[in-house]
């Protein structure tokens, strides 16, 4: 009980420093390091998957009808009128060419429909679909998607989508004023598509399966093969490279499924991911995992700010001079360069020490983007730096 209380006090004290510090984005990593062990056991299903057993992307062009005057302006979106003309033709209604090109339907919108066909999906099963406007429709709220074929990368039809849209938003406009909550030009149809064709998988083909790691790592590949051989016998699994493991599997379908179910639940003790620091340059977010370490390094960072301000000045001519009053702009440019002290950062072998060292710089998350890149270039950051 005393140990738990001391841990809670340490975490609360650390959180106070994080809140008052400038590097708020690193608090999440600090909490994780304080409350969790350094290395956690993962299951094989969390780091690897059977090659060929995956989902497939489906897409299709469709029409949403029943809108309350918020559809496409067909004079600017010719594919909307062409799409409704083609649909009516399939129903046996043929429109003259002049009428088809001049259709004015404010309750129809052209959309793109996307979906994921999961592995082992069979004909008759229902899958969710996403619907997004491709024209100038103001809102898809209250609309219904008419039958839309969904095709795969090979051009074959694998599902048919149809149903009423769910739009998580609302909007209203009047007298030049407009209020909108969330996005109105995209929605979702739960179970909105029915599978018409299945995709074959290599699960029951041959006498072996190939596991593919989510990230290339020779250590993880070796540990996966060792865990399988320890459970099912020597020679069952063989690491082919840093990403693939070849596994001998039973021939009977039921036995193979049972074998894979047990295999995916095998734990990988002391599995530590490769050290990585992910930087989002757009938002200033910085995330690092527990394997990140820091070598001794000294950092100096100063801020350079340039301020340009314009002040209008009125030039008034003398009376009876015949001149005109003019307005001129007076520009004031100020350059401020704040000094940066050289701060030594000690070696850090744990994530908490890395966070504490970076917090000691007193830099903002935006400044840390440049500092981390410079530390990496200096060879003091023992991690892969990825900018997204």
RAMOCOR-V798543 format. One record per residue. RES is the residue in three letters. PHI is phi in whole degrees, 0 to 359 (* if undefined). OMEGA is omega in degrees with one decimal (999 if undefined). BURIAL is I if it has 9 or more other ideal C-beta (glycine too) atoms within 8 Angstrom, else O. Layout:
res;phi;omega;burial
RES;PHI;OMEGA;BURIAL
RES;PHI;OMEGA;BURIAL
//
This chain:
res;phi;omega;burial
UNK;*;178.8;O
UNK;296;179.6;O
UNK;295;179.1;O
UNK;294;179.9;O
UNK;296;178.6;O
UNK;296;178.3;O
UNK;296;180.0;I
UNK;295;178.4;O
UNK;298;178.8;O
UNK;297;-179.4;I
UNK;295;179.3;I
UNK;297;178.0;O
UNK;295;178.8;O
UNK;294;-179.6;I
UNK;297;178.3;I
UNK;296;177.9;O
UNK;294;179.0;I
UNK;294;-176.9;I
UNK;293;-179.0;O
UNK;279;179.9;O
UNK;280;-177.4;I
UNK;263;-175.4;O
UNK;261;-176.6;I
UNK;293;-173.1;I
UNK;291;-177.9;I
UNK;268;-178.2;I
UNK;295;-179.4;I
UNK;298;178.8;O
UNK;295;-179.8;I
UNK;292;176.6;I
UNK;299;-178.7;I
UNK;297;179.7;I
UNK;289;-178.0;I
UNK;281;-174.1;I
UNK;258;-174.3;O
UNK;242;175.7;O
UNK;290;-176.3;O
UNK;292;-179.1;O
UNK;229;-177.8;O
UNK;244;179.0;O
UNK;282;177.5;I
UNK;243;176.3;I
UNK;269;-178.4;I
UNK;298;-178.9;I
UNK;295;-178.6;O
UNK;270;-178.7;O
UNK;240;-176.1;I
UNK;214;177.4;I
UNK;213;179.9;I
UNK;288;179.8;I
UNK;295;-179.7;I
UNK;93;177.6;O
UNK;263;-173.8;I
UNK;207;176.0;O
UNK;274;180.0;O
UNK;232;-178.8;I
UNK;276;177.0;I
UNK;238;178.7;I
UNK;210;-179.9;I
UNK;196;177.8;I
UNK;256;-177.1;I
UNK;219;-179.4;I
UNK;233;174.1;I
UNK;254;-177.3;I
UNK;243;177.3;I
UNK;84;178.9;O
UNK;283;-177.8;I
UNK;267;178.1;O
UNK;71;-178.3;O
UNK;249;-178.8;I
UNK;280;-179.0;I
UNK;288;168.3;I
UNK;274;-169.2;O
UNK;296;176.8;I
UNK;293;178.4;O
UNK;262;-179.5;O
UNK;239;-175.1;I
UNK;294;-177.6;O
UNK;290;176.6;O
UNK;290;177.8;I
UNK;293;177.1;I
UNK;294;179.4;I
UNK;294;179.5;I
UNK;290;176.9;I
UNK;294;178.2;I
UNK;294;179.5;O
UNK;293;178.5;I
UNK;294;178.7;I
UNK;295;176.6;I
UNK;294;177.5;O
UNK;272;177.9;O
UNK;93;179.5;O
UNK;251;-178.5;O
UNK;254;179.4;O
UNK;263;173.5;I
UNK;300;-177.7;O
UNK;300;-179.3;O
UNK;293;-179.2;O
UNK;288;-179.2;O
UNK;295;-178.2;I
UNK;281;-176.9;O
UNK;249;179.3;O
UNK;294;177.0;I
UNK;239;-175.5;O
UNK;236;-178.2;I
UNK;279;180.0;I
UNK;253;179.5;I
UNK;233;178.5;I
UNK;223;175.1;I
UNK;277;-175.5;I
UNK;221;168.9;I
UNK;253;-177.5;I
UNK;248;179.6;I
UNK;234;179.5;I
UNK;201;174.9;I
UNK;247;176.2;O
UNK;271;-175.7;I
UNK;290;176.9;O
UNK;297;178.2;O
UNK;67;177.1;O
UNK;293;-177.8;I
UNK;247;178.0;O
UNK;304;-178.7;O
UNK;101;178.5;O
UNK;284;-179.0;O
UNK;255;177.7;O
UNK;228;179.0;I
UNK;280;178.1;I
UNK;228;174.2;I
UNK;250;-177.0;I
UNK;238;-178.4;I
UNK;227;-179.8;I
UNK;288;176.6;I
UNK;246;179.6;O
UNK;249;-179.2;I
UNK;253;177.2;O
UNK;296;180.0;I
UNK;282;-178.3;O
UNK;198;174.7;I
UNK;257;-176.3;I
UNK;294;179.6;I
UNK;84;-178.2;O
UNK;272;177.9;I
UNK;231;177.2;I
UNK;278;176.7;I
UNK;275;-171.1;I
UNK;311;-176.4;O
UNK;232;175.9;I
UNK;289;177.4;O
UNK;250;-174.7;I
UNK;249;175.6;I
UNK;265;-178.8;I
UNK;294;179.6;O
UNK;273;179.3;O
UNK;84;179.4;O
UNK;274;179.5;O
UNK;275;-178.7;I
UNK;245;-179.6;I
UNK;201;175.2;I
UNK;238;-177.4;I
UNK;252;175.6;I
UNK;192;177.0;I
UNK;150;-179.3;I
UNK;275;-176.6;O
UNK;278;170.8;I
UNK;250;-179.3;O
UNK;249;-179.2;I
UNK;272;-179.7;O
UNK;188;178.7;I
UNK;204;179.5;O
UNK;199;178.1;I
UNK;207;-179.6;O
UNK;215;178.4;O
UNK;194;174.7;O
UNK;54;177.9;O
UNK;84;178.7;O
UNK;257;-176.1;O
UNK;216;175.4;O
UNK;232;-178.4;O
UNK;221;177.7;O
UNK;243;-179.2;O
UNK;65;-173.0;O
UNK;260;-175.7;O
UNK;254;-176.5;I
UNK;259;176.5;I
UNK;213;-179.2;I
UNK;209;-175.6;I
UNK;219;176.0;I
UNK;237;177.1;I
UNK;296;-177.6;O
UNK;52;-174.8;O
UNK;273;180.0;I
UNK;229;178.3;I
UNK;248;-178.6;O
UNK;291;179.7;I
UNK;250;-177.6;O
UNK;210;-179.9;I
UNK;264;178.1;O
UNK;254;-179.9;I
UNK;294;178.5;O
UNK;238;-177.5;I
UNK;275;-174.7;I
UNK;298;-176.5;I
UNK;259;-178.1;O
UNK;262;176.2;O
UNK;73;-178.7;O
UNK;257;-179.2;O
UNK;212;176.3;O
UNK;235;178.7;I
UNK;240;175.8;I
UNK;267;177.8;I
UNK;245;178.6;I
UNK;287;177.5;I
UNK;291;177.2;O
UNK;227;-178.6;O
UNK;290;-179.9;O
UNK;201;-177.2;I
UNK;293;-179.6;O
UNK;296;178.9;O
UNK;294;178.2;I
UNK;298;179.0;I
UNK;294;-179.4;I
UNK;291;176.7;I
UNK;296;179.2;I
UNK;296;179.0;I
UNK;294;179.6;O
UNK;296;179.6;I
UNK;292;-179.3;I
UNK;292;177.4;I
UNK;294;-177.6;O
UNK;276;-172.1;O
UNK;249;178.5;O
UNK;114;-178.0;O
UNK;294;177.2;O
UNK;88;179.7;O
UNK;289;-177.9;I
UNK;240;179.8;I
UNK;218;177.9;O
UNK;285;-177.9;I
UNK;273;176.5;O
UNK;200;-177.4;O
UNK;283;-178.5;O
UNK;228;-173.1;O
UNK;244;176.4;I
UNK;230;177.9;I
UNK;270;-174.5;I
UNK;233;173.1;I
UNK;285;-175.2;O
UNK;232;177.7;I
UNK;299;-176.7;O
UNK;277;-177.7;O
UNK;289;-177.8;O
UNK;303;-178.0;O
UNK;295;179.0;O
UNK;293;179.7;I
UNK;291;178.2;I
UNK;295;177.3;O
UNK;298;178.7;O
UNK;299;-178.5;I
UNK;291;178.4;I
UNK;296;177.8;O
UNK;289;-178.1;I
UNK;297;-176.6;I
UNK;294;-178.1;I
UNK;271;-179.7;I
UNK;293;-179.4;I
UNK;277;173.9;O
UNK;246;-176.6;I
UNK;289;175.4;O
UNK;54;178.1;O
UNK;273;-178.8;I
UNK;245;-179.4;O
UNK;287;176.9;I
UNK;296;-178.8;O
UNK;296;-178.3;I
UNK;210;173.3;I
UNK;240;-178.6;I
UNK;254;-178.3;I
UNK;241;173.1;I
UNK;261;-174.9;I
UNK;291;-177.7;O
UNK;279;-176.4;O
UNK;255;-177.2;O
UNK;81;-179.5;I
UNK;283;178.7;O
UNK;229;-179.6;I
UNK;229;178.3;I
UNK;224;-179.8;I
UNK;269;-172.9;I
UNK;287;-178.9;I
UNK;271;-177.4;I
UNK;285;175.5;I
UNK;232;-174.7;I
UNK;225;174.1;I
UNK;271;178.6;I
UNK;302;-178.5;O
UNK;202;176.1;I
UNK;244;-174.3;O
UNK;230;171.0;I
UNK;231;-177.8;O
UNK;223;177.8;I
UNK;242;-178.4;O
UNK;260;175.7;I
UNK;246;-179.1;O
UNK;235;178.3;O
UNK;238;-178.4;O
UNK;244;178.4;O
UNK;239;-179.8;O
UNK;234;179.1;O
UNK;249;178.6;O
UNK;242;179.3;O
UNK;289;179.6;O
UNK;230;-178.2;O
UNK;265;177.6;O
UNK;257;-176.9;O
UNK;257;179.9;O
UNK;288;177.7;I
UNK;290;179.1;O
UNK;299;178.2;O
UNK;61;178.9;O
UNK;274;-179.1;O
UNK;79;179.5;O
UNK;279;-179.0;O
UNK;240;177.2;O
UNK;287;-179.9;O
UNK;233;178.0;O
UNK;247;179.2;O
UNK;246;-179.6;O
UNK;248;175.5;O
UNK;254;-177.3;O
UNK;266;177.5;O
UNK;238;-176.7;O
UNK;247;178.8;O
UNK;235;178.3;O
UNK;242;-178.0;O
UNK;236;-179.4;I
UNK;242;-178.8;O
UNK;280;179.8;O
UNK;289;177.3;O
UNK;242;-179.4;O
UNK;282;178.8;O
UNK;280;-175.4;O
UNK;251;177.9;I
UNK;280;175.3;O
UNK;251;-178.5;I
UNK;286;176.3;O
UNK;296;-178.0;O
UNK;231;-178.1;I
UNK;262;-180.0;O
UNK;230;-177.0;I
UNK;298;-179.8;I
UNK;299;178.8;I
UNK;290;176.7;I
UNK;297;179.9;I
UNK;297;-179.9;I
UNK;296;-179.6;I
UNK;292;179.8;I
UNK;290;177.3;I
UNK;295;-179.4;I
UNK;292;178.3;O
UNK;288;-178.1;I
UNK;68;-177.6;O
UNK;266;175.8;I
UNK;282;176.9;O
UNK;304;178.4;I
UNK;294;176.9;O
UNK;292;-179.6;I
UNK;297;177.2;I
UNK;302;179.7;I
UNK;285;-178.2;O
UNK;294;-179.7;I
UNK;296;177.7;I
UNK;296;178.8;I
UNK;291;177.5;I
UNK;296;177.1;I
UNK;296;179.2;I
UNK;295;178.5;O
UNK;280;178.6;O
UNK;82;-178.6;O
UNK;262;179.4;I
UNK;259;-177.2;I
UNK;272;-179.3;O
UNK;195;174.2;I
UNK;277;-178.2;O
UNK;259;-178.9;I
UNK;240;-179.8;O
UNK;254;-178.5;O
UNK;244;999;O
//
